[in-house]
Amino acid sequence: MELKSFYMAFTLYSLIQTAILCTNAIAVLHEERFLSKFGWGVDHGVGGFGDDPGIKAQILTLIRSVRTVMRVPLIIVNSACIVLLLLFG
Amino acid sequence: MKYQQTKPRARAAPPTADSVLFDDTSSAAPAMNSQGYYTPGYNMAGPSNNMQGGAGPDLFADPMANAAMMYGSSLANQGKDMVNKEISRFMSVNKLKYFFAVDTRYVLKKLMILMFPYTHQDWEVRYHRDTPLTPRQDVNAPDLYIPTMAFITYILLAGMALGIQKRFSPEVLGLCASTALVWVIIEVLVMLLSLYLLTVHSDLSTFDLIAYSGYKYVGMIFTVLCGLLFGSDGYYVALAWSSCALMFFIVRSLKMKILPSLSPDSMVTGSSAKPQFRLYITVATAVFQPIIIYWLTSHLVR
């Protein structure tokens, strides 16, 4: 009953869950099949080689780097999550 | 080196940069330890043990136990080196040491500025040959000591407040602590993301952002204390006061770092939207503080 007063109380476990879900969501965005339809493909982003690329280029770089870097760790973490959730519910 | 061994406490002229931070006596300590330890069972100084190979029979009557003790201490040393190496891959410990190089005068002045920033004139962070000055020498430099202590004090105060209202149980304390920690992490991540997306080339490192977002805990402690002492009216008055002070403090501090200085060769054509966005970031950060203070403290003061 005391916990009801904590509106939207976070635990560290929910933070880990959120991080895994968000990273999965970013890693799933496929370039050719999905992002090109929005004009966010690989050829659209890297245009300006001026001082500062715009927001769109930064977002595309971020998505691509997350996909490249986190691919293998995500496989491991997702498998571990699946196994743990199957075993312990 | 020999001079340091004979007088470990003396502040010799520091040749390297990071001895400005701390008078690191740990490297000079083993030279004292070999004479200073009377209880060999608790001898934790690894290097001095290796030097004490010839003095083995003095510590234990049984040479086997002595050999086992030296082997154990060398294992512990290896473990310690490995842990240090792994940690220093993720964050540099020297950079972290910079944030904890504080002294009493700095802490008092900083707390005064946090609660009453309106009379502080000079908000520039001073540099010393390209490296920022430590908090000991510059009152505008961010530090991590105050946020850490304020965070822990806030958790203890939350426990006390709940105990006064007879709503306390140990898991509530852990929940409060992790909630506050998660909000800090969320805020730092959002700040980092927005700074990256808008390509703001500032020298704000991750630790700086953690420091600036940890300063709100001082305001929270003040608010909760007033709420406990003076009831609900005192809570709202203290909330308004610390929100204004904190917003002013954040805006003035981040303005120096995020908003571009007026340079004659600024890229006016390509960055017409940029000063606007930088202002938005600063103001959004400032506005976020009172919201979080209210969110995290209102349930403590009913």
Interface residues (C-beta under 8 A of the other chain):
Chain A: E2 L3 S5 F6 Y7 A9 F10 T11 L12 S14 L15 G50 D51 D52 P53 I55 Q58 I59 L62
Chain B: L162 R167 F168 S169 V172 L175 C176 S178 T179 L181 V182 W183 I185 Y196 L197 L198 T199 M267 G270 S271 K274 W295 H299
